[in-house]
Amino acid sequence: MVAPDDFQVWKRVVDNNLGATLICEDGNDRVVTAENIPYADFPAPGVELWFRGNVIYLPNAH
């Protein structure tokens, strides 16, 4: 469970074995939690989402 921080950065990073890692950071590049995903078929090599005030958005929408 992730603590209800006011601001969170969620990243999904693909590895070379068709898996991925889902990472939650506190906005200051400190990892709060991370989870390995053994198989992921999402076509993009990675994605980053920001969470603030119960809203999830893309960084360029800020």
CHARMM-style PDB file with segment names, atoms N, HN, CA, C and O in Angstrom:
ATOM      1  N   MET     1       0.848  -1.183   0.000  1.00  0.00      PROA
ATOM      2  CA  MET     1       0.000   0.000   0.000  1.00  0.00      PROA
ATOM      3  C   MET     1       0.892   1.244   0.000  1.00  0.00      PROA
ATOM      4  O   MET     1       1.906   1.297   0.695  1.00  0.00      PROA
ATOM      5  N   VAL     2       0.507   2.205  -0.764  1.00  0.00      PROA
ATOM      6  HN  VAL     2      -0.317   2.161  -1.329  1.00  0.00      PROA
ATOM      7  CA  VAL     2       1.263   3.448  -0.864  1.00  0.00      PROA
ATOM      8  C   VAL     2       0.624   4.474   0.064  1.00  0.00      PROA
ATOM      9  O   VAL     2      -0.592   4.665   0.065  1.00  0.00      PROA
ATOM     10  N   ALA     3       1.464   5.124   0.846  1.00  0.00      PROA
ATOM     11  HN  ALA     3       2.452   4.970   0.845  1.00  0.00      PROA
ATOM     12  CA  ALA     3       0.974   6.162   1.747  1.00  0.00      PROA
ATOM     13  C   ALA     3       0.310   7.272   0.935  1.00  0.00      PROA
ATOM     14  O   ALA     3       0.726   7.538  -0.193  1.00  0.00      PROA
ATOM     15  N   PRO     4      -0.697   7.912   1.477  1.00  0.00      PROA
ATOM     16  CA  PRO     4      -1.411   8.948   0.735  1.00  0.00      PROA
ATOM     17  C   PRO     4      -0.603  10.247   0.612  1.00  0.00      PROA
ATOM     18  O   PRO     4      -1.001  11.285   1.140  1.00  0.00      PROA
ATOM     19  N   ASP     5       0.517  10.181  -0.080  1.00  0.00      PROA
ATOM     20  HN  ASP     5       0.841   9.338  -0.509  1.00  0.00      PROA
ATOM     21  CA  ASP     5       1.309  11.387  -0.319  1.00  0.00      PROA
ATOM     22  C   ASP     5       0.519  12.354  -1.191  1.00  0.00      PROA
ATOM     23  O   ASP     5      -0.285  11.938  -2.025  1.00  0.00      PROA
ATOM     24  N   ASP     6       0.752  13.627  -0.995  1.00  0.00      PROA
ATOM     25  HN  ASP     6       1.406  13.965  -0.318  1.00  0.00      PROA
ATOM     26  CA  ASP     6       0.070  14.643  -1.790  1.00  0.00      PROA
ATOM     27  C   ASP     6       0.441  14.527  -3.269  1.00  0.00      PROA
ATOM     28  O   ASP     6      -0.384  14.800  -4.141  1.00  0.00      PROA
ATOM     29  N   PHE     7       1.673  14.125  -3.548  1.00  0.00      PROA
ATOM     30  HN  PHE     7       2.343  13.903  -2.840  1.00  0.00      PROA
ATOM     31  CA  PHE     7       2.134  14.022  -4.933  1.00  0.00      PROA
ATOM     32  C   PHE     7       2.883  12.713  -5.109  1.00  0.00      PROA
ATOM     33  O   PHE     7       3.720  12.353  -4.282  1.00  0.00      PROA
ATOM     34  N   GLN     8       2.580  11.997  -6.192  1.00  0.00      PROA
ATOM     35  HN  GLN     8       1.899  12.289  -6.864  1.00  0.00      PROA
ATOM     36  CA  GLN     8       3.249  10.736  -6.498  1.00  0.00      PROA
ATOM     37  C   GLN     8       3.584  10.700  -7.986  1.00  0.00      PROA
ATOM     38  O   GLN     8       2.854  11.253  -8.809  1.00  0.00      PROA
ATOM     39  N   VAL     9       4.677  10.053  -8.320  1.00  0.00      PROA
ATOM     40  HN  VAL     9       5.270   9.603  -7.652  1.00  0.00      PROA
ATOM     41  CA  VAL     9       5.057   9.808  -9.711  1.00  0.00      PROA
ATOM     42  C   VAL     9       5.043   8.300  -9.913  1.00  0.00      PROA
ATOM     43  O   VAL     9       5.730   7.566  -9.202  1.00  0.00      PROA
ATOM     44  N   TRP    10       4.262   7.839 -10.883  1.00  0.00      PROA
ATOM     45  HN  TRP    10       3.705   8.434 -11.461  1.00  0.00      PROA
ATOM     46  CA  TRP    10       4.178   6.414 -11.205  1.00  0.00      PROA
ATOM     47  C   TRP    10       4.843   6.184 -12.547  1.00  0.00      PROA
ATOM     48  O   TRP    10       4.526   6.850 -13.533  1.00  0.00      PROA
ATOM     49  N   LYS    11       5.772   5.231 -12.578  1.00  0.00      PROA
ATOM     50  HN  LYS    11       6.030   4.690 -11.777  1.00  0.00      PROA
ATOM     51  CA  LYS    11       6.499   4.918 -13.804  1.00  0.00      PROA
ATOM     52  C   LYS    11       6.368   3.432 -14.101  1.00  0.00      PROA
ATOM     53  O   LYS    11       6.434   2.594 -13.201  1.00  0.00      PROA
ATOM     54  N   ARG    12       6.186   3.127 -15.354  1.00  0.00      PROA
ATOM     55  HN  ARG    12       6.132   3.808 -16.085  1.00  0.00      PROA
ATOM     56  CA  ARG    12       6.210   1.750 -15.820  1.00  0.00      PROA
ATOM     57  C   ARG    12       7.365   1.644 -16.789  1.00  0.00      PROA
ATOM     58  O   ARG    12       7.385   2.320 -17.818  1.00  0.00      PROA
ATOM     59  N   VAL    13       8.330   0.793 -16.463  1.00  0.00      PROA
ATOM     60  HN  VAL    13       8.313   0.243 -15.628  1.00  0.00      PROA
ATOM     61  CA  VAL    13       9.550   0.650 -17.255  1.00  0.00      PROA
ATOM     62  C   VAL    13       9.638  -0.786 -17.752  1.00  0.00      PROA
ATOM     63  O   VAL    13       9.570  -1.724 -16.958  1.00  0.00      PROA
ATOM     64  N   VAL    14       9.791  -0.963 -19.072  1.00  0.00      PROA
ATOM     65  HN  VAL    14       9.847  -0.200 -19.716  1.00  0.00      PROA
ATOM     66  CA  VAL    14       9.883  -2.292 -19.670  1.00  0.00      PROA
ATOM     67  C   VAL    14      11.318  -2.789 -19.595  1.00  0.00      PROA
ATOM     68  O   VAL    14      12.263  -2.024 -19.790  1.00  0.00      PROA
ATOM     69  N   ASP    15      11.473  -4.092 -19.308  1.00  0.00      PROA
ATOM     70  HN  ASP    15      10.705  -4.713 -19.150  1.00  0.00      PROA
ATOM     71  CA  ASP    15      12.812  -4.677 -19.379  1.00  0.00      PROA
ATOM     72  C   ASP    15      12.934  -5.480 -20.675  1.00  0.00      PROA
ATOM     73  O   ASP    15      11.966  -5.572 -21.431  1.00  0.00      PROA
ATOM     74  N   ASN    16      14.068  -6.044 -20.936  1.00  0.00      PROA
ATOM     75  HN  ASN    16      14.854  -5.969 -20.322  1.00  0.00      PROA
ATOM     76  CA  ASN    16      14.330  -6.741 -22.192  1.00  0.00      PROA
ATOM     77  C   ASN    16      13.670  -8.112 -22.287  1.00  0.00      PROA
ATOM     78  O   ASN    16      13.690  -8.721 -23.356  1.00  0.00      PROA
ATOM     79  N   ASN    17      13.093  -8.607 -21.215  1.00  0.00      PROA
ATOM     80  HN  ASN    17      13.077  -8.112 -20.346  1.00  0.00      PROA
ATOM     81  CA  ASN    17      12.496  -9.946 -21.194  1.00  0.00      PROA
ATOM     82  C   ASN    17      10.976  -9.906 -21.257  1.00  0.00      PROA
ATOM     83  O   ASN    17      10.320 -10.825 -20.767  1.00  0.00      PROA
ATOM     84  N   LEU    18      10.402  -8.868 -21.846  1.00  0.00      PROA
ATOM     85  HN  LEU    18      10.935  -8.122 -22.245  1.00  0.00      PROA
ATOM     86  CA  LEU    18       8.952  -8.685 -21.972  1.00  0.00      PROA
ATOM     87  C   LEU    18       8.251  -8.448 -20.646  1.00  0.00      PROA
ATOM     88  O   LEU    18       7.022  -8.496 -20.582  1.00  0.00      PROA
ATOM     89  N   GLY    19       8.994  -8.199 -19.611  1.00  0.00      PROA
ATOM     90  HN  GLY    19       9.992  -8.160 -19.664  1.00  0.00      PROA
ATOM     91  CA  GLY    19       8.417  -7.853 -18.321  1.00  0.00      PROA
ATOM     92  C   GLY    19       8.509  -6.355 -18.118  1.00  0.00      PROA
ATOM     93  O   GLY    19       8.918  -5.616 -19.014  1.00  0.00      PROA
ATOM     94  N   ALA    20       8.129  -5.922 -16.946  1.00  0.00      PROA
ATOM     95  HN  ALA    20       7.797  -6.522 -16.219  1.00  0.00      PROA
ATOM     96  CA  ALA    20       8.174  -4.497 -16.639  1.00  0.00      PROA
ATOM     97  C   ALA    20       8.287  -4.322 -15.128  1.00  0.00      PROA
ATOM     98  O   ALA    20       8.111  -5.266 -14.358  1.00  0.00      PROA
ATOM     99  N   THR    21       8.584  -3.096 -14.731  1.00  0.00      PROA
ATOM    100  HN  THR    21       8.727  -2.329 -15.357  1.00  0.00      PROA
ATOM    101  CA  THR    21       8.593  -2.726 -13.322  1.00  0.00      PROA
ATOM    102  C   THR    21       7.690  -1.518 -13.152  1.00  0.00      PROA
ATOM    103  O   THR    21       7.803  -0.545 -13.898  1.00  0.00      PROA
ATOM    104  N   LEU    22       6.803  -1.574 -12.182  1.00  0.00      PROA
ATOM    105  HN  LEU    22       6.712  -2.364 -11.576  1.00  0.00      PROA
ATOM    106  CA  LEU    22       5.950  -0.450 -11.836  1.00  0.00      PROA
ATOM    107  C   LEU    22       6.552   0.196 -10.598  1.00  0.00      PROA
ATOM    108  O   LEU    22       6.723  -0.457  -9.568  1.00  0.00      PROA
ATOM    109  N   ILE    23       6.873   1.477 -10.703  1.00  0.00      PROA
ATOM    110  HN  ILE    23       6.734   2.007 -11.539  1.00  0.00      PROA
ATOM    111  CA  ILE    23       7.574   2.192  -9.646  1.00  0.00      PROA
ATOM    112  C   ILE    23       6.744   3.396  -9.206  1.00  0.00      PROA
ATOM    113  O   ILE    23       6.214   4.133 -10.037  1.00  0.00      PROA
ATOM    114  N   CYS    24       6.637   3.585  -7.908  1.00  0.00      PROA
ATOM    115  HN  CYS    24       7.068   2.986  -7.232  1.00  0.00      PROA
ATOM    116  CA  CYS    24       6.008   4.785  -7.363  1.00  0.00      PROA
ATOM    117  C   CYS    24       7.085   5.588  -6.644  1.00  0.00      PROA
ATOM    118  O   CYS    24       7.783   5.065  -5.776  1.00  0.00      PROA
ATOM    119  N   GLU    25       7.217   6.864  -7.010  1.00  0.00      PROA
ATOM    120  HN  GLU    25       6.650   7.289  -7.716  1.00  0.00      PROA
ATOM    121  CA  GLU    25       8.183   7.767  -6.381  1.00  0.00      PROA
ATOM    122  C   GLU    25       7.437   8.909  -5.702  1.00  0.00      PROA
ATOM    123  O   GLU    25       6.263   9.156  -5.980  1.00  0.00      PROA
ATOM    124  N   ASP    26       8.131   9.591  -4.818  1.00  0.00      PROA
ATOM    125  HN  ASP    26       9.084   9.390  -4.593  1.00  0.00      PROA
ATOM    126  CA  ASP    26       7.524  10.684  -4.052  1.00  0.00      PROA
ATOM    127  C   ASP    26       7.630  12.045  -4.728  1.00  0.00      PROA
ATOM    128  O   ASP    26       7.250  13.052  -4.130  1.00  0.00      PROA
ATOM    129  N   GLY    27       8.126  12.104  -5.939  1.00  0.00      PROA
ATOM    130  HN  GLY    27       8.435  11.286  -6.425  1.00  0.00      PROA
ATOM    131  CA  GLY    27       8.291  13.373  -6.640  1.00  0.00      PROA
ATOM    132  C   GLY    27       9.683  13.948  -6.496  1.00  0.00      PROA
ATOM    133  O   GLY    27      10.025  14.917  -7.174  1.00  0.00      PROA
ATOM    134  N   ASN    28      10.500  13.362  -5.614  1.00  0.00      PROA
ATOM    135  HN  ASN    28      10.222  12.575  -5.064  1.00  0.00      PROA
ATOM    136  CA  ASN    28      11.890  13.775  -5.414  1.00  0.00      PROA
ATOM    137  C   ASN    28      12.841  12.633  -5.754  1.00  0.00      PROA
ATOM    138  O   ASN    28      13.928  12.533  -5.185  1.00  0.00      PROA
ATOM    139  N   ASP    29      12.430  11.776  -6.682  1.00  0.00      PROA
ATOM    140  HN  ASP    29      11.547  11.858  -7.144  1.00  0.00      PROA
ATOM    141  CA  ASP    29      13.214  10.627  -7.150  1.00  0.00      PROA
ATOM    142  C   ASP    29      13.485   9.593  -6.065  1.00  0.00      PROA
ATOM    143  O   ASP    29      14.412   8.793  -6.195  1.00  0.00      PROA
ATOM    144  N   ARG    30      12.690   9.595  -4.996  1.00  0.00      PROA
ATOM    145  HN  ARG    30      11.937  10.245  -4.890  1.00  0.00      PROA
ATOM    146  CA  ARG    30      12.815   8.560  -3.964  1.00  0.00      PROA
ATOM    147  C   ARG    30      11.723   7.519  -4.190  1.00  0.00      PROA
ATOM    148  O   ARG    30      10.538   7.849  -4.232  1.00  0.00      PROA
ATOM    149  N   VAL    31      12.131   6.268  -4.333  1.00  0.00      PROA
ATOM    150  HN  VAL    31      13.094   6.000  -4.298  1.00  0.00      PROA
ATOM    151  CA  VAL    31      11.184   5.188  -4.581  1.00  0.00      PROA
ATOM    152  C   VAL    31      10.400   4.892  -3.296  1.00  0.00      PROA
ATOM    153  O   VAL    31      10.981   4.658  -2.236  1.00  0.00      PROA
ATOM    154  N   VAL    32       9.073   4.908  -3.417  1.00  0.00      PROA
ATOM    155  HN  VAL    32       8.601   5.098  -4.277  1.00  0.00      PROA
ATOM    156  CA  VAL    32       8.188   4.568  -2.309  1.00  0.00      PROA
ATOM    157  C   VAL    32       7.895   3.074  -2.354  1.00  0.00      PROA
ATOM    158  O   VAL    32       7.942   2.393  -1.329  1.00  0.00      PROA
ATOM    159  N   THR    33       7.595   2.570  -3.541  1.00  0.00      PROA
ATOM    160  HN  THR    33       7.557   3.123  -4.374  1.00  0.00      PROA
ATOM    161  CA  THR    33       7.354   1.149  -3.733  1.00  0.00      PROA
ATOM    162  C   THR    33       7.626   0.792  -5.186  1.00  0.00      PROA
ATOM    163  O   THR    33       7.578   1.651  -6.066  1.00  0.00      PROA
ATOM    164  N   ALA    34       7.911  -0.472  -5.427  1.00  0.00      PROA
ATOM    165  HN  ALA    34       7.950  -1.170  -4.712  1.00  0.00      PROA
ATOM    166  CA  ALA    34       8.141  -0.965  -6.789  1.00  0.00      PROA
ATOM    167  C   ALA    34       7.668  -2.411  -6.852  1.00  0.00      PROA
ATOM    168  O   ALA    34       7.767  -3.158  -5.878  1.00  0.00      PROA
ATOM    169  N   GLU    35       7.158  -2.785  -8.007  1.00  0.00      PROA
ATOM    170  HN  GLU    35       7.077  -2.179  -8.798  1.00  0.00      PROA
ATOM    171  CA  GLU    35       6.687  -4.151  -8.181  1.00  0.00      PROA
ATOM    172  C   GLU    35       7.068  -4.650  -9.567  1.00  0.00      PROA
ATOM    173  O   GLU    35       6.861  -3.969 -10.571  1.00  0.00      PROA
ATOM    174  N   ASN    36       7.627  -5.847  -9.599  1.00  0.00      PROA
ATOM    175  HN  ASN    36       7.796  -6.401  -8.783  1.00  0.00      PROA
ATOM    176  CA  ASN    36       7.997  -6.475 -10.856  1.00  0.00      PROA
ATOM    177  C   ASN    36       6.749  -7.073 -11.503  1.00  0.00      PROA
ATOM    178  O   ASN    36       5.933  -7.700 -10.828  1.00  0.00      PROA
ATOM    179  N   ILE    37       6.607  -6.876 -12.813  1.00  0.00      PROA
ATOM    180  HN  ILE    37       7.270  -6.367 -13.361  1.00  0.00      PROA
ATOM    181  CA  ILE    37       5.520  -7.458 -13.587  1.00  0.00      PROA
ATOM    182  C   ILE    37       6.175  -8.423 -14.565  1.00  0.00      PROA
ATOM    183  O   ILE    37       6.859  -7.979 -15.487  1.00  0.00      PROA
ATOM    184  N   PRO    38       5.987  -9.741 -14.392  1.00  0.00      PROA
ATOM    185  CA  PRO    38       6.720 -10.712 -15.196  1.00  0.00      PROA
ATOM    186  C   PRO    38       6.413 -10.656 -16.690  1.00  0.00      PROA
ATOM    187  O   PRO    38       7.289 -10.941 -17.507  1.00  0.00      PROA
ATOM    188  N   TYR    39       5.192 -10.294 -17.059  1.00  0.00      PROA
ATOM    189  HN  TYR    39       4.481 -10.062 -16.395  1.00  0.00      PROA
ATOM    190  CA  TYR    39       4.842 -10.197 -18.473  1.00  0.00      PROA
ATOM    191  C   TYR    39       3.968  -8.974 -18.681  1.00  0.00      PROA
ATOM    192  O   TYR    39       3.010  -8.752 -17.940  1.00  0.00      PROA
ATOM    193  N   ALA    40       4.298  -8.185 -19.686  1.00  0.00      PROA
ATOM    194  HN  ALA    40       5.076  -8.365 -20.288  1.00  0.00      PROA
ATOM    195  CA  ALA    40       3.519  -6.996 -20.015  1.00  0.00      PROA
ATOM    196  C   ALA    40       3.515  -6.811 -21.524  1.00  0.00      PROA
ATOM    197  O   ALA    40       4.574  -6.840 -22.152  1.00  0.00      PROA
ATOM    198  N   ASP    41       2.341  -6.620 -22.114  1.00  0.00      PROA
ATOM    199  HN  ASP    41       1.481  -6.596 -21.604  1.00  0.00      PROA
ATOM    200  CA  ASP    41       2.274  -6.455 -23.562  1.00  0.00      PROA
ATOM    201  C   ASP    41       1.925  -5.029 -23.984  1.00  0.00      PROA
ATOM    202  O   ASP    41       1.570  -4.795 -25.139  1.00  0.00      PROA
ATOM    203  N   PHE    42       2.021  -4.090 -23.071  1.00  0.00      PROA
ATOM    204  HN  PHE    42       2.309  -4.280 -22.133  1.00  0.00      PROA
ATOM    205  CA  PHE    42       1.812  -2.680 -23.395  1.00  0.00      PROA
ATOM    206  C   PHE    42       2.887  -2.258 -24.383  1.00  0.00      PROA
ATOM    207  O   PHE    42       4.067  -2.463 -24.098  1.00  0.00      PROA
ATOM    208  N   PRO    43       2.541  -1.673 -25.545  1.00  0.00      PROA
ATOM    209  CA  PRO    43       3.526  -1.446 -26.606  1.00  0.00      PROA
ATOM    210  C   PRO    43       4.586  -0.372 -26.325  1.00  0.00      PROA
ATOM    211  O   PRO    43       5.675  -0.433 -26.896  1.00  0.00      PROA
ATOM    212  N   ALA    44       4.300   0.585 -25.482  1.00  0.00      PROA
ATOM    213  HN  ALA    44       3.415   0.634 -25.019  1.00  0.00      PROA
ATOM    214  CA  ALA    44       5.272   1.653 -25.219  1.00  0.00      PROA
ATOM    215  C   ALA    44       6.384   1.138 -24.307  1.00  0.00      PROA
ATOM    216  O   ALA    44       6.131   0.297 -23.444  1.00  0.00      PROA
ATOM    217  N   PRO    45       7.615   1.634 -24.486  1.00  0.00      PROA
ATOM    218  CA  PRO    45       8.723   1.190 -23.645  1.00  0.00      PROA
ATOM    219  C   PRO    45       8.628   1.678 -22.207  1.00  0.00      PROA
ATOM    220  O   PRO    45       9.285   1.134 -21.319  1.00  0.00      PROA
ATOM    221  N   GLY    46       7.833   2.676 -21.979  1.00  0.00      PROA
ATOM    222  HN  GLY    46       7.299   3.119 -22.701  1.00  0.00      PROA
ATOM    223  CA  GLY    46       7.658   3.194 -20.631  1.00  0.00      PROA
ATOM    224  C   GLY    46       6.594   4.265 -20.617  1.00  0.00      PROA
ATOM    225  O   GLY    46       6.255   4.831 -21.657  1.00  0.00      PROA
ATOM    226  N   VAL    47       6.077   4.539 -19.458  1.00  0.00      PROA
ATOM    227  HN  VAL    47       6.353   4.080 -18.614  1.00  0.00      PROA
ATOM    228  CA  VAL    47       5.081   5.597 -19.303  1.00  0.00      PROA
ATOM    229  C   VAL    47       5.236   6.184 -17.907  1.00  0.00      PROA
ATOM    230  O   VAL    47       5.612   5.485 -16.965  1.00  0.00      PROA
ATOM    231  N   GLU    48       4.944   7.468 -17.787  1.00  0.00      PROA
ATOM    232  HN  GLU    48       4.639   8.035 -18.552  1.00  0.00      PROA
ATOM    233  CA  GLU    48       5.012   8.142 -16.490  1.00  0.00      PROA
ATOM    234  C   GLU    48       3.705   8.880 -16.265  1.00  0.00      PROA
ATOM    235  O   GLU    48       3.237   9.621 -17.130  1.00  0.00      PROA
ATOM    236  N   LEU    49       3.128   8.672 -15.104  1.00  0.00      PROA
ATOM    237  HN  LEU    49       3.507   8.071 -14.402  1.00  0.00      PROA
ATOM    238  CA  LEU    49       1.896   9.350 -14.716  1.00  0.00      PROA
ATOM    239  C   LEU    49       2.121  10.065 -13.389  1.00  0.00      PROA
ATOM    240  O   LEU    49       2.853   9.580 -12.526  1.00  0.00      PROA
ATOM    241  N   TRP    50       1.487  11.216 -13.237  1.00  0.00      PROA
ATOM    242  HN  TRP    50       0.892  11.610 -13.938  1.00  0.00      PROA
ATOM    243  CA  TRP    50       1.579  11.955 -11.984  1.00  0.00      PROA
ATOM    244  C   TRP    50       0.227  11.890 -11.281  1.00  0.00      PROA
ATOM    245  O   TRP    50      -0.823  11.878 -11.923  1.00  0.00      PROA
ATOM    246  N   PHE    51       0.275  11.848  -9.964  1.00  0.00      PROA
ATOM    247  HN  PHE    51       1.128  11.858  -9.443  1.00  0.00      PROA
ATOM    248  CA  PHE    51      -0.929  11.788  -9.147  1.00  0.00      PROA
ATOM    249  C   PHE    51      -0.880  12.918  -8.136  1.00  0.00      PROA
ATOM    250  O   PHE    51       0.099  13.070  -7.405  1.00  0.00      PROA
ATOM    251  N   ARG    52      -1.945  13.708  -8.101  1.00  0.00      PROA
ATOM    252  HN  ARG    52      -2.739  13.584  -8.695  1.00  0.00      PROA
ATOM    253  CA  ARG    52      -2.037  14.799  -7.116  1.00  0.00      PROA
ATOM    254  C   ARG    52      -3.505  15.153  -6.912  1.00  0.00      PROA
ATOM    255  O   ARG    52      -4.253  15.317  -7.876  1.00  0.00      PROA
ATOM    256  N   GLY    53      -3.900  15.267  -5.682  1.00  0.00      PROA
ATOM    257  HN  GLY    53      -3.292  15.134  -4.899  1.00  0.00      PROA
ATOM    258  CA  GLY    53      -5.276  15.666  -5.387  1.00  0.00      PROA
ATOM    259  C   GLY    53      -6.320  14.731  -5.964  1.00  0.00      PROA
ATOM    260  O   GLY    53      -7.351  15.180  -6.464  1.00  0.00      PROA
ATOM    261  N   ASN    54      -6.058  13.430  -5.899  1.00  0.00      PROA
ATOM    262  HN  ASN    54      -5.220  13.065  -5.493  1.00  0.00      PROA
ATOM    263  CA  ASN    54      -6.978  12.409  -6.421  1.00  0.00      PROA
ATOM    264  C   ASN    54      -7.165  12.486  -7.923  1.00  0.00      PROA
ATOM    265  O   ASN    54      -8.180  12.018  -8.440  1.00  0.00      PROA
ATOM    266  N   VAL    55      -6.211  13.066  -8.637  1.00  0.00      PROA
ATOM    267  HN  VAL    55      -5.387  13.446  -8.218  1.00  0.00      PROA
ATOM    268  CA  VAL    55      -6.243  13.139 -10.096  1.00  0.00      PROA
ATOM    269  C   VAL    55      -4.961  12.543 -10.646  1.00  0.00      PROA
ATOM    270  O   VAL    55      -3.870  12.849 -10.165  1.00  0.00      PROA
ATOM    271  N   ILE    56      -5.093  11.690 -11.657  1.00  0.00      PROA
ATOM    272  HN  ILE    56      -5.980  11.442 -12.048  1.00  0.00      PROA
ATOM    273  CA  ILE    56      -3.941  11.110 -12.347  1.00  0.00      PROA
ATOM    274  C   ILE    56      -3.831  11.790 -13.703  1.00  0.00      PROA
ATOM    275  O   ILE    56      -4.817  11.882 -14.435  1.00  0.00      PROA
ATOM    276  N   TYR    57      -2.627  12.270 -14.046  1.00  0.00      PROA
ATOM    277  HN  TYR    57      -1.826  12.195 -13.452  1.00  0.00      PROA
ATOM    278  CA  TYR    57      -2.451  12.955 -15.328  1.00  0.00      PROA
ATOM    279  C   TYR    57      -1.058  12.743 -15.879  1.00  0.00      PROA
ATOM    280  O   TYR    57      -0.151  12.321 -15.160  1.00  0.00      PROA
ATOM    281  N   LEU    58      -0.892  13.037 -17.161  1.00  0.00      PROA
ATOM    282  HN  LEU    58      -1.628  13.380 -17.744  1.00  0.00      PROA
ATOM    283  CA  LEU    58       0.417  12.956 -17.801  1.00  0.00      PROA
ATOM    284  C   LEU    58       1.238  14.181 -17.416  1.00  0.00      PROA
ATOM    285  O   LEU    58       0.677  15.258 -17.217  1.00  0.00      PROA
ATOM    286  N   PRO    59       2.563  14.035 -17.308  1.00  0.00      PROA
ATOM    287  CA  PRO    59       3.400  15.178 -16.916  1.00  0.00      PROA
ATOM    288  C   PRO    59       3.246  16.395 -17.833  1.00  0.00      PROA
ATOM    289  O   PRO    59       3.329  17.529 -17.360  1.00  0.00      PROA
ATOM    290  N   ASN    60       3.024  16.182 -19.129  1.00  0.00      PROA
ATOM    291  HN  ASN    60       2.957  15.262 -19.513  1.00  0.00      PROA
ATOM    292  CA  ASN    60       2.910  17.333 -20.020  1.00  0.00      PROA
ATOM    293  C   ASN    60       1.564  18.047 -19.889  1.00  0.00      PROA
ATOM    294  O   ASN    60       1.365  19.096 -20.501  1.00  0.00      PROA
ATOM    295  N   ALA    61       0.641  17.495 -19.103  1.00  0.00      PROA
ATOM    296  HN  ALA    61       0.803  16.642 -18.607  1.00  0.00      PROA
ATOM    297  CA  ALA    61      -0.655  18.144 -18.860  1.00  0.00      PROA
ATOM    298  C   ALA    61      -0.604  19.044 -17.635  1.00  0.00      PROA
ATOM    299  O   ALA    61      -1.615  19.644 -17.270  1.00  0.00      PROA
ATOM    300  N   HSD    62       0.537  19.148 -17.004  1.00  0.00      PROA
ATOM    301  HN  HSD    62       1.358  18.660 -17.300  1.00  0.00      PROA
ATOM    302  CA  HSD    62       0.688  19.936 -15.782  1.00  0.00      PROA
ATOM    303  C   HSD    62       0.803  21.394 -16.089  1.00  0.00      PROA
ATOM    304  OT1 HSD    62       0.937  22.209 -15.176  1.00  0.00      PROA
TER     305      HSD     62
END
